[in-house]
Amino acid sequence: MIALEQEHPGYGFAVHKGYPTPAHLAALRQLGPCAQHRRSYAPVRQSLAQGALF
């Protein structure tokens, strides 16, 4: 997750280890999903439906 944070800064991957925290959900809303986000995860699906791309 630390390497993923370096590749995709702003999501806080190194801090929350992939669990949905309020800060991560806020980053997802602001930045949209990156390639590593699961498309089956409801907040990612919602983001993609709104046109946010990685």
HELIX and SHEET records of a PDB file:
HELIX    1   1 ILE A    2  GLU A    7  1                                   6    
HELIX    2   2 PHE A   13  HIS A   16  1                                   4    
HELIX    3   3 PRO A   22  LEU A   31  1                                  10    
HELIX    4   4 ALA A   42  ALA A   49  1                                   8    
END                                                                             
